[in-house]
Amino acid sequence: MTTLEKINQKEKELEELKAQLEKEQNDPKKFITELLNGLTVKIDTEKYPNSTFFFRGDEVILELEKSDEINYLWCRYYKFWNPISEKFSLDDSQTQQLIKEAVEDHFKMSDVTPTNKKF
């Protein structure tokens, strides 16, 4: 194989990798999974017996509030909800459904109702 043929082969491989990267970057569930990765779980059963908090550093990003009727997932608007809705041009119900599916997959839970919260 000549040097030019090797260059052409590498350029073709690079284009394929770029196409794969673009596809991955435009995958909403993958984007949400990246937002979920690295969150720290904190529970304070004395102060908040029905809540589990998910932190990034010192900031609460998500709060899972469990009750008998419904399990709310409170999503920090500017740090979680809004980046998803803006990146993929989604309305609130579409964002809610996408977060619901991604969180249920990621944390292996069911019956979660995501809600945005400006805190």
N, C-alpha and C positions, 0 to 999 in steps of 0.2 A: 504494500500500500504506500502510495507516495505521500509526501508531506501535505500537499494540497488536499488529497482525499481524506487524510486524517483531520485536517482543519474543518473540512465540510461535514464530516461525521460528527465532530465535537459541536459544531454550530447547530446541527440538527438536534443533537441531544440537549443542548442548552435551550433551544426553542421549545422542546417537549417539556422540559422542567419548568420553564416560564409559564407555559399553558397550565400545567398541573398546579403551580403556585397560585395563579389567578383563580382557578377553580376552587382551591382550598380557601382562599381569602374571601370568596363570595358565598361560602357555605355558612348560613346563619347558625346552625347548631354547633358547628366547629368554633365559630366566633364566641358563642355563649360559653362553650366548654372552656375556652381559653380564659374567659372572664371568671369562671368558677374555680379554675385551677389555682392553687396556692392560697385559697381562703382558709382562715383559721376559725375553727368552731369553738364557741364559748357558751357555757351554760351556767346560769345562776338560779338554781331551783328555789332558793329562798326569796329572792327579789322578783324573779320572773318565772314562776313555776310552769307556765305553758309555752315558754319561748326558747328557741335556740337561735343564737346570733352567729353570723358569719362575718368575720373581719378581714380587711386587708390593712395590715399595719394597725393603726389605732382607730380606723374608721369602720363603722358598721356598714356593710354593703347590703346584707340581706337579714331579715328576721323571719323565722318560721314560727308562727303563732298557731298552736294546736288547740282546737276546741272540739266539742262533741259533734257539732254540725258541719264545720268547715275548717280546713287548714289553710290559713292565709300565709302567703309568702310575700312579705313586704319588701319591695325592691327600692333601693336608694335611687331616686330619679336620675340625678346627674351623673352618677357613677356606674349605673347598671342599665336601667330601663331606657333612658334617652339615647345612649350610644348605639343600642340595638335598633331602636325604632328609626333613628336617623340614618344609620349605615345602610339599612335595607329598605328604607322608605315605607315603613309599616304604620298602620293606624294602631290605636290602643288595643283593639280586640285581636289583631294579628300578632302584635308584640306579646300580649298576654298568652296566647296559644303557643307561640314559639318558645317562650320562657318555660311554660308549663311542661311541654314535651322534653325540652333539653334538661331541665332540673330533675324531672322524674327519671329520665335515663341516667343522668350523671350520678345522682344520689340513691338510685334504686328505690324510689318512693312513689306513692300514687296519691291521687286526690288532693292535689295542691292547687290553690287558686292564687296566682300571682297578682299583685296589686302594686301600683307605683305609689311611692311615698316621698315627698320632698322634705327629707330630713338631712 
